[in-house]
Amino acid sequence: MCITKLDFFIQKVLNNAIYSKGEVHITYFNIKQMTEEDVKHYSVKNFIFKIINEEFGYGYVPEYHHDIINMEDYYIKPDKSVFLLATHNNTGNLIGTLGIRAYDKNYDIFNGVYNSKSTASIWRVFIDKRWRRNGVGSKLVSTAEKFCKDKGYKNLYLHTQKIVDGSLDFWLSKGYIITRDMKNELGTVHMEKII
């Protein structure tokens, strides 16, 4: 029996398939909770700053990026926080990130609206451009929402920028609603979802 390149490809695809309810879902990535060792192993900070530079044209800004520099204190050590990594099955490369932590911002516009006990905030959702629109972001979000429910959060808060192609539409498709459009240069939009 001769195995063709097509047969080999089909077998490789089936090895990455998830079977449920009579359907086949192909996935080439895994989602995992980041550990302290993972920060260095996957070069998480470099991955994030690379995408920030690609999307926004700047690098590290202390007032915006203190959580990236201190990931352990913001996402690993606190019980109600998590940082999720999407890694490619075959290469092990990092292809996506998403952070969850208790709401900790002091935006005047939300004074008294959110609190750290019942509201989680979503941070650092970054997907490698080559992997966008392949289910990576959706899987990160569904995993994060389950984590938040399990930890007793009732609301999820995030902000995104309309200048990032597809960002606003993505969050709207996941059931998040706009609470405030800042109408600023970056197109910052604040959003929430009750879970």
C-alpha positions in Angstrom: 0.0 0.0 0.0 1.4 3.4 -1.1 0.9 6.3 1.3 0.6 9.6 -0.6 1.2 13.1 0.7 -2.5 13.6 0.8 -3.0 10.5 3.0 -0.3 11.7 5.3 -1.9 15.1 5.5 -5.3 13.6 6.2 -3.8 11.5 9.0 -2.1 14.5 10.5 -5.4 16.4 10.5 -7.3 13.6 12.1 -4.6 13.3 14.8 -5.5 16.9 15.7 -9.3 16.4 15.6 -11.7 16.6 18.5 -14.7 14.5 18.2 -18.0 15.5 19.9 -21.7 14.8 19.1 -21.0 13.4 15.7 -18.9 16.4 14.6 -15.2 16.7 14.0 -13.5 19.9 15.2 -10.0 20.4 14.0 -7.7 22.1 16.5 -4.0 22.7 16.2 -3.5 24.4 19.5 -3.8 23.8 23.3 -4.8 26.2 26.0 -3.0 26.1 29.3 -2.7 28.2 32.5 0.7 30.0 32.5 3.1 29.1 35.3 6.2 31.1 36.4 8.4 28.8 34.4 6.2 29.4 31.3 6.8 33.2 31.3 10.5 32.6 30.3 10.0 29.3 28.4 7.5 30.8 26.0 9.0 34.3 26.0 5.6 35.6 26.9 6.6 39.2 27.5 8.5 39.4 24.2 5.4 37.9 22.4 3.1 40.5 23.9 5.4 43.5 23.2 6.0 42.3 19.6 2.2 42.4 19.0 1.8 45.7 20.8 4.5 47.2 18.6 2.8 45.8 15.4 -0.7 47.0 16.3 0.1 50.3 18.0 3.6 51.3 16.9 5.1 51.6 20.4 6.9 49.4 23.0 6.9 49.4 26.7 5.1 52.2 28.5 5.3 51.9 32.3 1.9 53.4 33.0 0.2 50.9 30.6 2.3 47.8 30.9 3.2 47.3 34.5 1.2 44.0 34.6 3.3 42.6 31.7 6.6 43.3 33.5 5.2 41.9 36.7 3.1 39.0 35.4 3.7 36.8 38.4 2.2 39.4 40.8 -0.8 40.2 38.6 -1.7 36.8 37.0 0.0 33.8 38.7 0.0 34.5 42.4 -3.5 35.8 43.0 -6.1 33.1 43.4 -8.7 34.8 41.3 -6.3 35.6 38.4 -5.1 33.5 35.5 -3.0 34.0 32.4 -3.9 31.7 29.5 -1.5 30.6 26.8 -2.5 29.1 23.4 0.4 27.0 22.1 0.7 25.2 18.8 0.4 21.5 19.1 3.2 20.6 16.8 5.8 23.3 17.3 5.0 24.3 20.9 5.2 28.0 19.8 3.1 30.6 21.7 0.2 31.8 19.4 -2.1 33.6 21.8 -2.6 35.0 25.3 -5.4 36.2 27.6 -5.1 37.5 31.2 -7.8 37.6 33.9 -7.6 39.5 37.1 -9.9 41.2 39.6 -11.1 44.6 38.4 -8.5 47.1 39.7 -8.9 50.2 37.6 -10.0 53.6 39.0 -11.7 55.0 35.9 -13.9 57.9 37.1 -16.6 56.9 34.5 -17.0 53.6 36.3 -16.8 54.8 39.9 -19.0 52.5 42.0 -20.0 50.4 39.0 -17.4 47.6 39.3 -15.6 46.1 42.2 -12.9 43.5 42.6 -15.1 40.9 44.3 -17.7 40.5 41.6 -15.9 41.8 38.4 -13.0 40.3 36.6 -11.2 42.2 33.9 -9.8 40.8 30.7 -6.3 41.8 29.7 -3.7 41.1 27.1 -5.7 39.3 24.5 -3.1 38.9 21.8 -3.2 36.5 18.9 -0.4 35.9 16.4 -1.6 37.5 13.1 -1.1 34.1 11.3 -3.6 32.5 13.7 -6.4 35.0 13.8 -9.8 33.8 12.7 -8.9 30.2 13.5 -10.7 29.8 16.8 -7.7 30.7 19.1 -9.3 33.8 20.5 -12.7 32.2 20.9 -11.2 29.3 22.8 -9.2 31.6 25.0 -12.3 33.6 25.8 -14.5 30.5 26.6 -11.8 29.1 28.8 -11.5 32.5 30.6 -15.2 32.8 31.1 -15.4 29.3 32.6 -12.5 30.2 35.0 -14.4 33.4 36.0 -17.6 31.6 36.7 -15.7 29.0 38.8 -14.1 31.8 40.8 -17.4 33.5 41.6 -17.2 36.5 39.3 -20.5 37.9 38.1 -19.3 40.5 35.5 -16.5 40.7 33.0 -15.0 44.0 32.0 -12.6 44.8 29.2 -11.6 47.6 26.9 -10.5 47.3 23.3 -9.4 49.6 20.5 -11.4 49.9 17.3 -8.2 50.6 15.4 -7.3 46.9 15.8 -8.8 45.1 12.8 -11.7 42.9 13.9 -11.4 43.5 17.6 -14.7 45.2 18.3 -16.7 42.8 16.1 -15.0 39.9 17.9 -16.1 41.0 21.3 -19.6 41.9 20.2 -19.9 38.4 18.7 -19.0 36.9 22.1 -21.9 38.7 23.8 -20.0 41.7 25.2 -21.8 45.0 25.1 -20.4 48.5 24.8 -20.7 50.5 28.0 -18.6 53.5 26.9 -17.1 54.6 23.6 -14.3 57.1 24.4 -14.2 58.4 20.8 -10.4 58.9 21.2 -7.5 58.5 18.8 -7.1 54.8 19.6 -10.9 54.2 19.4 -11.0 52.9 23.0 -14.3 51.1 23.8 -15.2 49.8 27.3 -17.3 46.7 27.3 -18.8 44.2 29.7 -20.6 40.9 29.9 -22.7 39.5 32.7 -21.9 35.8 33.3 
